[in-house]
Amino acid sequence: MREPAIYVAVGDRTYDSVSWSMGGILINGYDGTLSAGSLLTITAIGGERDDLTDVEVRSRVVRGDSGQLVVSFLDIDERAYNVLRSLMERKMQVLREG
């Protein structure tokens, strides 16, 4: 079993990542104009690109370069917390199974 991916929607785009935690995410494929210190809101999150849960996750850009955006979560709503917790449980299972 491979490490679970996570998908997030920012604006009208959906991005993926395998590098994420309960506190932030490294977004792949970003080609926008946000830079370090910029604020953004993640509006949907999930473990499958076509099965996202509507959320409101206020976030701040830590850094952005080479098509990647490193984001720190500032405020996570209950729906986002539940999705992240579920995906974290899957992630921990993958690590235990080695």
Biopython code that builds the backbone (N, CA, C, O; Angstrom):
import numpy as np
from Bio.PDB.StructureBuilder import StructureBuilder

atoms = [
    (1, "MET", "N", (0.855, -1.181, 0.000)),
    (1, "MET", "CA", (0.000, 0.000, 0.000)),
    (1, "MET", "C", (0.897, 1.239, 0.000)),
    (1, "MET", "O", (1.821, 1.337, 0.808)),
    (2, "ARG", "N", (0.629, 2.176, -0.897)),
    (2, "ARG", "CA", (1.450, 3.386, -0.936)),
    (2, "ARG", "C", (0.854, 4.462, -0.036)),
    (2, "ARG", "O", (-0.318, 4.411, 0.337)),
    (3, "GLU", "N", (1.681, 5.418, 0.296)),
    (3, "GLU", "CA", (1.237, 6.503, 1.179)),
    (3, "GLU", "C", (0.056, 7.241, 0.548)),
    (3, "GLU", "O", (0.098, 7.576, -0.635)),
    (4, "PRO", "N", (-0.991, 7.495, 1.324)),
    (4, "PRO", "CA", (-2.187, 8.132, 0.769)),
    (4, "PRO", "C", (-1.916, 9.551, 0.264)),
    (4, "PRO", "O", (-1.260, 10.357, 0.923)),
    (5, "ALA", "N", (-2.442, 9.820, -0.918)),
    (5, "ALA", "CA", (-2.389, 11.176, -1.451)),
    (5, "ALA", "C", (-3.528, 11.972, -0.837)),
    (5, "ALA", "O", (-4.485, 11.415, -0.300)),
    (6, "ILE", "N", (-3.401, 13.258, -0.928)),
    (6, "ILE", "CA", (-4.463, 14.156, -0.498)),
    (6, "ILE", "C", (-4.686, 15.148, -1.640)),
    (6, "ILE", "O", (-3.751, 15.527, -2.345)),
    (7, "TYR", "N", (-5.928, 15.552, -1.803)),
    (7, "TYR", "CA", (-6.288, 16.513, -2.835)),
    (7, "TYR", "C", (-6.939, 17.707, -2.164)),
    (7, "TYR", "O", (-7.754, 17.554, -1.254)),
    (8, "VAL", "N", (-6.574, 18.896, -2.621)),
    (8, "VAL", "CA", (-7.138, 20.120, -2.057)),
    (8, "VAL", "C", (-7.563, 21.047, -3.186)),
    (8, "VAL", "O", (-6.930, 21.105, -4.240)),
    (9, "ALA", "N", (-8.649, 21.771, -2.941)),
    (9, "ALA", "CA", (-9.111, 22.778, -3.898)),
    (9, "ALA", "C", (-8.789, 24.157, -3.351)),
    (9, "ALA", "O", (-9.090, 24.480, -2.201)),
    (10, "VAL", "N", (-8.172, 24.958, -4.200)),
    (10, "VAL", "CA", (-7.881, 26.359, -3.901)),
    (10, "VAL", "C", (-8.397, 27.141, -5.100)),
    (10, "VAL", "O", (-7.914, 26.968, -6.219)),
    (11, "GLY", "N", (-9.376, 27.998, -4.860)),
    (11, "GLY", "CA", (-10.005, 28.687, -5.987)),
    (11, "GLY", "C", (-10.707, 27.671, -6.861)),
    (11, "GLY", "O", (-11.469, 26.842, -6.366)),
    (12, "ASP", "N", (-10.456, 27.729, -8.159)),
    (12, "ASP", "CA", (-11.117, 26.803, -9.081)),
    (12, "ASP", "C", (-10.220, 25.650, -9.509)),
    (12, "ASP", "O", (-10.544, 24.934, -10.457)),
    (13, "ARG", "N", (-9.091, 25.459, -8.821)),
    (13, "ARG", "CA", (-8.140, 24.396, -9.169)),
    (13, "ARG", "C", (-8.050, 23.366, -8.054)),
    (13, "ARG", "O", (-8.203, 23.691, -6.877)),
    (14, "THR", "N", (-7.799, 22.112, -8.442)),
    (14, "THR", "CA", (-7.562, 21.034, -7.484)),
    (14, "THR", "C", (-6.118, 20.582, -7.636)),
    (14, "THR", "O", (-5.633, 20.361, -8.746)),
    (15, "TYR", "N", (-5.443, 20.450, -6.506)),
    (15, "TYR", "CA", (-4.035, 20.068, -6.461)),
    (15, "TYR", "C", (-3.872, 18.798, -5.646)),
    (15, "TYR", "O", (-4.731, 18.458, -4.832)),
    (16, "ASP", "N", (-2.752, 18.087, -5.869)),
    (16, "ASP", "CA", (-2.487, 16.876, -5.109)),
    (16, "ASP", "C", (-1.199, 17.011, -4.307)),
    (16, "ASP", "O", (-0.379, 17.899, -4.543)),
    (17, "SER", "N", (-1.052, 16.099, -3.353)),
    (17, "SER", "CA", (0.157, 16.064, -2.535)),
    (17, "SER", "C", (0.265, 14.722, -1.838)),
    (17, "SER", "O", (-0.748, 14.101, -1.517)),
    (18, "VAL", "N", (1.487, 14.274, -1.604)),
    (18, "VAL", "CA", (1.731, 13.140, -0.713)),
    (18, "VAL", "C", (2.528, 13.613, 0.494)),
    (18, "VAL", "O", (2.804, 12.834, 1.406)),
    (19, "SER", "N", (2.895, 14.886, 0.499)),
    (19, "SER", "CA", (3.651, 15.470, 1.613)),
    (19, "SER", "C", (2.727, 16.425, 2.368)),
    (19, "SER", "O", (2.568, 17.587, 1.997)),
    (20, "TRP", "N", (2.122, 15.900, 3.439)),
    (20, "TRP", "CA", (1.150, 16.692, 4.182)),
    (20, "TRP", "C", (1.095, 16.194, 5.622)),
    (20, "TRP", "O", (1.549, 15.093, 5.933)),
    (21, "SER", "N", (0.535, 17.021, 6.484)),
    (21, "SER", "CA", (0.353, 16.668, 7.892)),
    (21, "SER", "C", (-0.902, 17.377, 8.382)),
    (21, "SER", "O", (-1.602, 18.026, 7.605)),
    (22, "MET", "N", (-1.178, 17.249, 9.664)),
    (22, "MET", "CA", (-2.322, 17.950, 10.240)),
    (22, "MET", "C", (-2.076, 19.459, 10.285)),
    (22, "MET", "O", (-3.007, 20.227, 10.530)),
    (23, "GLY", "N", (-0.850, 19.888, 10.054)),
    (23, "GLY", "CA", (-0.513, 21.302, 10.152)),
    (23, "GLY", "C", (-0.224, 22.014, 8.847)),
    (23, "GLY", "O", (-0.073, 23.236, 8.823)),
    (24, "GLY", "N", (-0.144, 21.251, 7.748)),
    (24, "GLY", "CA", (0.166, 21.911, 6.485)),
    (24, "GLY", "C", (0.318, 20.921, 5.347)),
    (24, "GLY", "O", (0.138, 19.714, 5.511)),
    (25, "ILE", "N", (0.656, 21.468, 4.184)),
    (25, "ILE", "CA", (0.720, 20.652, 2.972)),
    (25, "ILE", "C", (1.700, 21.265, 1.974)),
    (25, "ILE", "O", (1.862, 22.483, 1.910)),
    (26, "LEU", "N", (2.344, 20.404, 1.201)),
    (26, "LEU", "CA", (3.146, 20.831, 0.063)),
    (26, "LEU", "C", (2.294, 20.546, -1.175)),
    (26, "LEU", "O", (2.059, 19.386, -1.516)),
    (27, "ILE", "N", (1.836, 21.591, -1.839)),
    (27, "ILE", "CA", (0.945, 21.476, -2.992)),
    (27, "ILE", "C", (1.782, 21.356, -4.261)),
    (27, "ILE", "O", (2.648, 22.191, -4.518)),
    (28, "ASN", "N", (1.525, 20.323, -5.047)),
    (28, "ASN", "CA", (2.224, 20.105, -6.317)),
    (28, "ASN", "C", (1.470, 20.754, -7.469)),
    (28, "ASN", "O", (0.245, 20.867, -7.433)),
    (29, "GLY", "N", (2.209, 21.181, -8.494)),
    (29, "GLY", "CA", (1.591, 21.689, -9.709)),
    (29, "GLY", "C", (1.052, 23.104, -9.621)),
    (29, "GLY", "O", (0.239, 23.514, -10.450)),
    (30, "TYR", "N", (1.499, 23.854, -8.619)),
    (30, "TYR", "CA", (0.982, 25.220, -8.455)),
    (30, "TYR", "C", (1.664, 26.156, -9.449)),
    (30, "TYR", "O", (2.889, 26.156, -9.567)),
    (31, "ASP", "N", (0.870, 26.953, -10.162)),
    (31, "ASP", "CA", (1.437, 27.897, -11.133)),
    (31, "ASP", "C", (0.834, 29.298, -10.988)),
    (31, "ASP", "O", (0.826, 30.083, -11.936)),
    (32, "GLY", "N", (0.330, 29.598, -9.788)),
    (32, "GLY", "CA", (-0.289, 30.902, -9.556)),
    (32, "GLY", "C", (0.700, 31.938, -9.069)),
    (32, "GLY", "O", (1.912, 31.782, -9.219)),
    (33, "THR", "N", (0.168, 32.999, -8.484)),
    (33, "THR", "CA", (0.989, 34.146, -8.102)),
    (33, "THR", "C", (1.199, 34.303, -6.595)),
    (33, "THR", "O", (1.825, 35.273, -6.168)),
    (34, "LEU", "N", (0.695, 33.382, -5.788)),
    (34, "LEU", "CA", (0.879, 33.495, -4.340)),
    (34, "LEU", "C", (2.343, 33.347, -3.969)),
    (34, "LEU", "O", (3.076, 32.566, -4.575)),
    (35, "SER", "N", (2.759, 34.110, -2.962)),
    (35, "SER", "CA", (4.143, 34.042, -2.497)),
    (35, "SER", "C", (4.154, 33.951, -0.977)),
    (35, "SER", "O", (3.103, 34.015, -0.339)),
    (36, "ALA", "N", (5.337, 33.803, -0.401)),
    (36, "ALA", "CA", (5.480, 33.654, 1.047)),
    (36, "ALA", "C", (4.721, 34.761, 1.778)),
    (36, "ALA", "O", (4.844, 35.941, 1.451)),
    (37, "GLY", "N", (3.935, 34.352, 2.775)),
    (37, "GLY", "CA", (3.148, 35.282, 3.566)),
    (37, "GLY", "C", (1.729, 35.480, 3.068)),
    (37, "GLY", "O", (0.885, 35.993, 3.801)),
    (38, "SER", "N", (1.451, 35.080, 1.828)),
    (38, "SER", "CA", (0.096, 35.223, 1.278)),
    (38, "SER", "C", (-0.879, 34.344, 2.031)),
    (38, "SER", "O", (-0.534, 33.248, 2.472)),
    (39, "LEU", "N", (-2.104, 34.835, 2.176)),
    (39, "LEU", "CA", (-3.166, 34.061, 2.804)),
    (39, "LEU", "C", (-4.030, 33.428, 1.726)),
    (39, "LEU", "O", (-4.234, 34.020, 0.666)),
    (40, "LEU", "N", (-4.537, 32.232, 1.988)),
    (40, "LEU", "CA", (-5.423, 31.554, 1.058)),
    (40, "LEU", "C", (-6.381, 30.692, 1.856)),
    (40, "LEU", "O", (-6.153, 30.414, 3.033)),
    (41, "THR", "N", (-7.452, 30.274, 1.206)),
    (41, "THR", "CA", (-8.408, 29.377, 1.829)),
    (41, "THR", "C", (-8.542, 28.127, 0.977)),
    (41, "THR", "O", (-8.824, 28.206, -0.219)),
    (42, "ILE", "N", (-8.340, 26.984, 1.596)),
    (42, "ILE", "CA", (-8.595, 25.700, 0.953)),
    (42, "ILE", "C", (-10.090, 25.444, 1.110)),
    (42, "ILE", "O", (-10.614, 25.457, 2.224)),
    (43, "THR", "N", (-10.775, 25.211, -0.009)),
    (43, "THR", "CA", (-12.239, 25.118, 0.021)),
    (43, "THR", "C", (-12.766, 23.694, -0.076)),
    (43, "THR", "O", (-13.959, 23.467, 0.126)),
    (44, "ALA", "N", (-11.906, 22.738, -0.379)),
    (44, "ALA", "CA", (-12.314, 21.335, -0.421)),
    (44, "ALA", "C", (-11.084, 20.468, -0.214)),
    (44, "ALA", "O", (-9.968, 20.859, -0.558)),
    (45, "ILE", "N", (-11.302, 19.283, 0.354)),
    (45, "ILE", "CA", (-10.191, 18.392, 0.669)),
    (45, "ILE", "C", (-10.682, 16.955, 0.643)),
    (45, "ILE", "O", (-11.833, 16.685, 0.985)),
    (46, "GLY", "N", (-9.814, 16.026, 0.239)),
    (46, "GLY", "CA", (-10.212, 14.623, 0.236)),
    (46, "GLY", "C", (-9.091, 13.702, -0.187)),
    (46, "GLY", "O", (-8.013, 14.147, -0.581)),
    (47, "GLY", "N", (-9.359, 12.416, -0.099)),
    (47, "GLY", "CA", (-8.387, 11.402, -0.468)),
    (47, "GLY", "C", (-8.475, 10.974, -1.916)),
    (47, "GLY", "O", (-7.616, 10.238, -2.403)),
    (48, "GLU", "N", (-9.509, 11.429, -2.609)),
    (48, "GLU", "CA", (-9.697, 11.141, -4.039)),
    (48, "GLU", "C", (-10.041, 12.441, -4.750)),
    (48, "GLU", "O", (-10.802, 13.256, -4.228)),
    (49, "ARG", "N", (-9.483, 12.634, -5.936)),
    (49, "ARG", "CA", (-9.713, 13.874, -6.682)),
    (49, "ARG", "C", (-11.203, 14.117, -6.950)),
    (49, "ARG", "O", (-11.656, 15.262, -6.958)),
    (50, "ASP", "N", (-11.961, 13.040, -7.170)),
    (50, "ASP", "CA", (-13.377, 13.197, -7.499)),
    (50, "ASP", "C", (-14.300, 13.000, -6.294)),
    (50, "ASP", "O", (-15.509, 12.845, -6.467)),
    (51, "ASP", "N", (-13.751, 13.006, -5.087)),
    (51, "ASP", "CA", (-14.561, 12.850, -3.878)),
    (51, "ASP", "C", (-14.037, 13.791, -2.790)),
    (51, "ASP", "O", (-13.469, 13.354, -1.789)),
    (52, "LEU", "N", (-14.243, 15.088, -3.011)),
    (52, "LEU", "CA", (-13.761, 16.100, -2.076)),
    (52, "LEU", "C", (-14.884, 16.561, -1.157)),
    (52, "LEU", "O", (-16.050, 16.604, -1.548)),
    (53, "THR", "N", (-14.512, 16.903, 0.067)),
    (53, "THR", "CA", (-15.450, 17.439, 1.050)),
    (53, "THR", "C", (-15.281, 18.950, 1.108)),
    (53, "THR", "O", (-14.157, 19.444, 1.207)),
    (54, "ASP", "N", (-16.373, 19.682, 1.048)),
    (54, "ASP", "CA", (-16.310, 21.140, 1.179)),
    (54, "ASP", "C", (-15.840, 21.500, 2.590)),
    (54, "ASP", "O", (-16.376, 21.011, 3.584)),
    (55, "VAL", "N", (-14.833, 22.359, 2.651)),
    (55, "VAL", "CA", (-14.250, 22.771, 3.934)),
    (55, "VAL", "C", (-13.886, 24.249, 3.869)),
    (55, "VAL", "O", (-14.023, 24.898, 2.832)),
    (56, "GLU", "N", (-13.425, 24.756, 4.991)),
    (56, "GLU", "CA", (-12.831, 26.090, 5.032)),
    (56, "GLU", "C", (-11.578, 25.998, 5.898)),
    (56, "GLU", "O", (-11.648, 25.932, 7.125)),
    (57, "VAL", "N", (-10.427, 25.995, 5.219)),
    (57, "VAL", "CA", (-9.143, 25.908, 5.909)),
    (57, "VAL", "C", (-8.345, 27.170, 5.575)),
    (57, "VAL", "O", (-7.779, 27.301, 4.490)),
    (58, "ARG", "N", (-8.318, 28.087, 6.533)),
    (58, "ARG", "CA", (-7.521, 29.302, 6.326)),
    (58, "ARG", "C", (-6.062, 28.925, 6.462)),
    (58, "ARG", "O", (-5.681, 28.209, 7.389)),
    (59, "SER", "N", (-5.233, 29.413, 5.524)),
    (59, "SER", "CA", (-3.842, 28.981, 5.434)),
    (59, "SER", "C", (-2.938, 30.140, 5.051)),
    (59, "SER", "O", (-3.390, 31.175, 4.561)),
    (60, "ARG", "N", (-1.643, 29.937, 5.289)),
    (60, "ARG", "CA", (-0.635, 30.928, 4.907)),
    (60, "ARG", "C", (0.465, 30.221, 4.106)),
    (60, "ARG", "O", (0.891, 29.122, 4.461)),
    (61, "VAL", "N", (0.917, 30.860, 3.029)),
    (61, "VAL", "CA", (2.011, 30.328, 2.220)),
    (61, "VAL", "C", (3.319, 30.510, 2.985)),
    (61, "VAL", "O", (3.651, 31.615, 3.414)),
    (62, "VAL", "N", (4.051, 29.419, 3.151)),
    (62, "VAL", "CA", (5.365, 29.468, 3.780)),
    (62, "VAL", "C", (6.422, 29.751, 2.719)),
    (62, "VAL", "O", (7.309, 30.581, 2.917)),
    (63, "ARG", "N", (6.319, 29.054, 1.593)),
    (63, "ARG", "CA", (7.201, 29.329, 0.450)),
    (63, "ARG", "C", (6.601, 28.721, -0.808)),
    (63, "ARG", "O", (5.774, 27.811, -0.752)),
    (64, "GLY", "N", (7.033, 29.240, -1.920)),
    (64, "GLY", "CA", (6.579, 28.723, -3.200)),
    (64, "GLY", "C", (7.699, 28.786, -4.220)),
    (64, "GLY", "O", (8.333, 29.828, -4.389)),
    (65, "ASP", "N", (7.946, 27.670, -4.904)),
    (65, "ASP", "CA", (8.942, 27.642, -5.963)),
    (65, "ASP", "C", (8.815, 26.354, -6.758)),
    (65, "ASP", "O", (8.280, 25.360, -6.265)),
    (66, "SER", "N", (9.304, 26.374, -7.976)),
    (66, "SER", "CA", (9.357, 25.189, -8.843)),
    (66, "SER", "C", (8.030, 24.429, -8.928)),
    (66, "SER", "O", (8.013, 23.199, -8.879)),
    (67, "GLY", "N", (6.932, 25.156, -9.054)),
    (67, "GLY", "CA", (5.644, 24.505, -9.191)),
    (67, "GLY", "C", (5.084, 23.922, -7.910)),
    (67, "GLY", "O", (4.131, 23.144, -7.938)),
    (68, "GLN", "N", (5.672, 24.297, -6.793)),
    (68, "GLN", "CA", (5.202, 23.805, -5.507)),
    (68, "GLN", "C", (4.902, 24.971, -4.578)),
    (68, "GLN", "O", (5.515, 26.035, -4.663)),
    (69, "LEU", "N", (3.936, 24.741, -3.685)),
    (69, "LEU", "CA", (3.550, 25.751, -2.713)),
    (69, "LEU", "C", (3.494, 25.068, -1.348)),
    (69, "LEU", "O", (2.757, 24.099, -1.165)),
    (70, "VAL", "N", (4.261, 25.565, -0.408)),
    (70, "VAL", "CA", (4.252, 25.032, 0.953)),
    (70, "VAL", "C", (3.323, 25.910, 1.783)),
    (70, "VAL", "O", (3.513, 27.122, 1.879)),
    (71, "VAL", "N", (2.314, 25.278, 2.381)),
    (71, "VAL", "CA", (1.248, 26.000, 3.065)),
    (71, "VAL", "C", (1.122, 25.504, 4.499)),
    (71, "VAL", "O", (1.165, 24.302, 4.761)),
    (72, "SER", "N", (0.968, 26.441, 5.413)),
    (72, "SER", "CA", (0.709, 26.129, 6.820)),
    (72, "SER", "C", (-0.757, 26.414, 7.115)),
    (72, "SER", "O", (-1.267, 27.479, 6.766)),
    (73, "PHE", "N", (-1.443, 25.455, 7.764)),
    (73, "PHE", "CA", (-2.847, 25.656, 8.113)),
    (73, "PHE", "C", (-2.944, 26.567, 9.326)),
    (73, "PHE", "O", (-2.263, 26.341, 10.327)),
    (74, "LEU", "N", (-3.779, 27.588, 9.249)),
    (74, "LEU", "CA", (-4.001, 28.502, 10.365)),
    (74, "LEU", "C", (-5.247, 28.135, 11.160)),
    (74, "LEU", "O", (-5.267, 28.251, 12.385)),
    (75, "ASP", "N", (-6.285, 27.694, 10.459)),
    (75, "ASP", "CA", (-7.552, 27.366, 11.093)),
    (75, "ASP", "C", (-8.228, 26.272, 10.281)),
    (75, "ASP", "O", (-8.461, 26.434, 9.083)),
    (76, "ILE", "N", (-8.543, 25.157, 10.934)),
    (76, "ILE", "CA", (-9.139, 23.994, 10.269)),
    (76, "ILE", "C", (-10.554, 23.805, 10.802)),
    (76, "ILE", "O", (-10.752, 23.699, 12.013)),
    (77, "ASP", "N", (-11.541, 23.762, 9.907)),
    (77, "ASP", "CA", (-12.901, 23.514, 10.379)),
    (77, "ASP", "C", (-13.091, 22.026, 10.692)),
    (77, "ASP", "O", (-12.225, 21.205, 10.392)),
    (78, "GLU", "N", (-14.221, 21.695, 11.292)),
    (78, "GLU", "CA", (-14.460, 20.323, 11.758)),
    (78, "GLU", "C", (-14.455, 19.311, 10.615)),
    (78, "GLU", "O", (-13.919, 18.212, 10.761)),
    (79, "ARG", "N", (-15.049, 19.677, 9.480)),
    (79, "ARG", "CA", (-15.076, 18.745, 8.341)),
    (79, "ARG", "C", (-13.660, 18.457, 7.844)),
    (79, "ARG", "O", (-13.329, 17.307, 7.553)),
    (80, "ALA", "N", (-12.826, 19.486, 7.744)),
    (80, "ALA", "CA", (-11.447, 19.289, 7.310)),
    (80, "ALA", "C", (-10.683, 18.435, 8.314)),
    (80, "ALA", "O", (-9.912, 17.555, 7.931)),
    (81, "TYR", "N", (-10.899, 18.697, 9.602)),
    (81, "TYR", "CA", (-10.224, 17.917, 10.639)),
    (81, "TYR", "C", (-10.583, 16.438, 10.504)),
    (81, "TYR", "O", (-9.709, 15.577, 10.601)),
    (82, "ASN", "N", (-11.850, 16.143, 10.284)),
    (82, "ASN", "CA", (-12.274, 14.747, 10.151)),
    (82, "ASN", "C", (-11.657, 14.065, 8.939)),
    (82, "ASN", "O", (-11.246, 12.907, 9.025)),
    (83, "VAL", "N", (-11.585, 14.765, 7.814)),
    (83, "VAL", "CA", (-10.956, 14.198, 6.614)),
    (83, "VAL", "C", (-9.470, 13.978, 6.874)),
    (83, "VAL", "O", (-8.944, 12.904, 6.585)),
    (84, "LEU", "N", (-8.793, 14.981, 7.415)),
    (84, "LEU", "CA", (-7.360, 14.857, 7.689)),
    (84, "LEU", "C", (-7.083, 13.724, 8.672)),
    (84, "LEU", "O", (-6.135, 12.961, 8.487)),
    (85, "ARG", "N", (-7.900, 13.609, 9.713)),
    (85, "ARG", "CA", (-7.710, 12.544, 10.699)),
    (85, "ARG", "C", (-7.849, 11.167, 10.049)),
    (85, "ARG", "O", (-7.048, 10.270, 10.310)),
    (86, "SER", "N", (-8.858, 11.006, 9.210)),
    (86, "SER", "CA", (-9.068, 9.735, 8.527)),
    (86, "SER", "C", (-7.891, 9.397, 7.612)),
    (86, "SER", "O", (-7.417, 8.261, 7.593)),
    (87, "LEU", "N", (-7.431, 10.377, 6.866)),
    (87, "LEU", "CA", (-6.294, 10.144, 5.975)),
    (87, "LEU", "C", (-5.010, 9.900, 6.766)),
    (87, "LEU", "O", (-4.153, 9.131, 6.328)),
    (88, "MET", "N", (-4.867, 10.542, 7.920)),
    (88, "MET", "CA", (-3.694, 10.325, 8.762)),
    (88, "MET", "C", (-3.691, 8.892, 9.308)),
    (88, "MET", "O", (-2.633, 8.273, 9.419)),
    (89, "GLU", "N", (-4.860, 8.372, 9.643)),
    (89, "GLU", "CA", (-4.945, 6.983, 10.093)),
    (89, "GLU", "C", (-4.484, 6.035, 8.995)),
    (89, "GLU", "O", (-3.774, 5.068, 9.271)),
    (90, "ARG", "N", (-4.882, 6.302, 7.747)),
    (90, "ARG", "CA", (-4.414, 5.495, 6.608)),
    (90, "ARG", "C", (-2.916, 5.632, 6.437)),
    (90, "ARG", "O", (-2.228, 4.648, 6.166)),
    (91, "LYS", "N", (-2.406, 6.842, 6.593)),
    (91, "LYS", "CA", (-0.972, 7.097, 6.451)),
    (91, "LYS", "C", (-0.186, 6.319, 7.506)),
    (91, "LYS", "O", (0.854, 5.737, 7.198)),
    (92, "MET", "N", (-0.673, 6.307, 8.738)),
    (92, "MET", "CA", (0.007, 5.588, 9.816)),
    (92, "MET", "C", (-0.023, 4.082, 9.563)),
    (92, "MET", "O", (0.942, 3.391, 9.890)),
    (93, "GLN", "N", (-1.099, 3.563, 8.991)),
    (93, "GLN", "CA", (-1.181, 2.149, 8.668)),
    (93, "GLN", "C", (-0.124, 1.790, 7.645)),
    (93, "GLN", "O", (0.526, 0.752, 7.766)),
    (94, "VAL", "N", (0.060, 2.635, 6.636)),
    (94, "VAL", "CA", (1.086, 2.398, 5.611)),
    (94, "VAL", "C", (2.463, 2.354, 6.255)),
    (94, "VAL", "O", (3.272, 1.486, 5.927)),
    (95, "LEU", "N", (2.736, 3.274, 7.164)),
    (95, "LEU", "CA", (4.040, 3.311, 7.833)),
    (95, "LEU", "C", (4.256, 2.068, 8.694)),
    (95, "LEU", "O", (5.364, 1.534, 8.731)),
    (96, "ARG", "N", (3.225, 1.601, 9.382)),
    (96, "ARG", "CA", (3.345, 0.401, 10.216)),
    (96, "ARG", "C", (3.594, -0.836, 9.365)),
    (96, "ARG", "O", (4.345, -1.724, 9.766)),
    (97, "GLU", "N", (2.968, -0.899, 8.193)),
    (97, "GLU", "CA", (3.122, -2.062, 7.320)),
    (97, "GLU", "C", (4.443, -2.050, 6.570)),
    (97, "GLU", "O", (4.863, -3.056, 5.999)),
    (98, "GLY", "N", (5.097, -0.875, 6.583)),
    (98, "GLY", "CA", (6.425, -0.725, 6.011)),
    (98, "GLY", "C", (6.464, -0.928, 4.556)),
    (98, "GLY", "O", (7.529, -0.829, 3.947)),
]
sb = StructureBuilder()
sb.init_structure("model")
sb.init_model(0)
sb.init_chain("A")
sb.init_seg("    ")
for serial, (resi, resn, name, xyz) in enumerate(atoms, 1):
    if name == "N":
        sb.init_residue(resn, " ", resi, " ")
    sb.init_atom(name, np.array(xyz, "f"), 0.0, 1.0, " ", f" {name:<3s}", serial, name[0])
structure = sb.get_structure()
